[in-house]
Amino acid sequence: LNAVCSGFMYSLVTAESLIARGVARNVLVVGADMYSRIVNPNDRSVCVIFGDGAGAVVLSAVTEEPSQAKAPRGILRSSLRSDGNGDYL
């Protein structure tokens, strides 16, 4: 999923949904953004905000019953929205 900074969160919620519905048992989510090629390093108004970064997580289905779990499992709540109409505030 390509959604710039929010892409990792969209992918994480999608992966959790695949596991919760039994479509997958394990999902690898990798997010990486490389802004150093497009951001002017001399423009201090943006270069200190945008940088290169990467992260990864493996999500796996659990086999224990929810009543036996020592801590809550999965994503407890998510609310992701996207508006692609191009109308910016």
C-alpha positions as CSV (number, residue, x, y, z in Angstrom):
1,L,0.0,0.0,0.0
2,N,1.4,3.4,-1.0
3,A,0.1,6.2,1.2
4,V,3.3,8.0,2.1
5,C,3.6,8.5,5.9
6,S,0.3,6.9,6.7
7,G,1.0,3.8,4.5
8,F,2.5,1.9,7.4
9,M,-0.7,2.4,9.5
10,Y,-3.0,1.5,6.6
11,S,-0.9,-1.7,6.0
12,L,-0.9,-2.6,9.7
13,V,-4.7,-2.4,9.9
14,T,-5.0,-4.3,6.6
15,A,-2.7,-7.0,7.9
16,E,-4.6,-7.3,11.2
17,S,-7.9,-7.6,9.2
18,L,-6.4,-10.4,7.1
19,I,-5.4,-12.4,10.2
20,A,-8.7,-11.7,12.1
21,R,-10.7,-13.1,9.2
22,G,-8.5,-16.2,8.8
23,V,-7.1,-15.2,5.4
24,A,-3.5,-15.2,6.7
25,R,-1.7,-16.6,9.8
26,N,1.4,-14.4,9.5
27,V,1.9,-11.0,7.8
28,L,5.0,-9.0,7.3
29,V,4.5,-5.3,7.1
30,V,7.4,-3.2,5.9
31,G,7.3,0.6,5.5
32,A,10.0,2.8,4.0
33,D,10.1,6.4,2.9
34,M,13.1,8.2,1.3
35,Y,12.7,11.9,1.2
36,S,16.4,12.9,1.2
37,R,16.3,12.7,-2.6
38,I,13.4,15.2,-3.0
39,V,13.8,17.5,0.0
40,N,16.2,20.5,-0.3
41,P,18.6,20.1,2.7
42,N,19.1,23.8,2.7
43,D,15.4,24.5,3.3
44,R,15.3,24.4,7.1
45,S,11.5,24.8,7.1
46,V,11.0,21.3,5.7
47,C,14.3,19.3,5.9
48,V,14.0,19.0,9.6
49,I,10.5,17.5,9.4
50,F,10.9,15.1,6.5
51,G,13.6,12.4,6.4
52,D,14.4,8.9,5.5
53,G,12.9,6.1,7.6
54,A,11.9,2.5,7.7
55,G,10.2,0.0,10.0
56,A,8.9,-3.5,9.9
57,V,6.7,-5.7,12.1
58,V,5.5,-9.3,11.9
59,L,1.9,-10.0,12.9
60,S,0.9,-13.5,13.7
61,A,-2.4,-15.2,14.7
62,V,-2.6,-16.5,18.2
63,T,-4.1,-19.9,19.2
64,E,-5.0,-19.2,22.8
65,E,-8.5,-18.3,23.8
66,P,-9.2,-14.6,24.5
67,S,-10.1,-15.5,28.1
68,Q,-6.6,-16.9,28.6
69,A,-4.8,-14.0,27.2
70,K,-2.8,-11.9,29.7
71,A,-3.1,-8.8,27.6
72,P,-5.5,-7.6,24.9
73,R,-4.7,-9.0,21.5
74,G,-4.8,-7.3,18.1
75,I,-5.6,-3.8,17.2
76,L,-8.2,-2.6,19.7
77,R,-9.6,0.2,17.6
78,S,-8.8,2.0,14.3
79,S,-10.4,4.6,12.2
80,L,-8.6,5.4,9.0
81,R,-10.1,7.9,6.5
82,S,-9.0,9.1,3.1
83,D,-10.4,11.8,0.9
84,G,-9.0,11.9,-2.6
85,N,-11.2,14.6,-4.0
86,G,-8.3,17.1,-4.1
87,D,-10.2,19.7,-2.1
88,Y,-7.6,21.0,0.4
89,L,-8.4,23.3,3.3
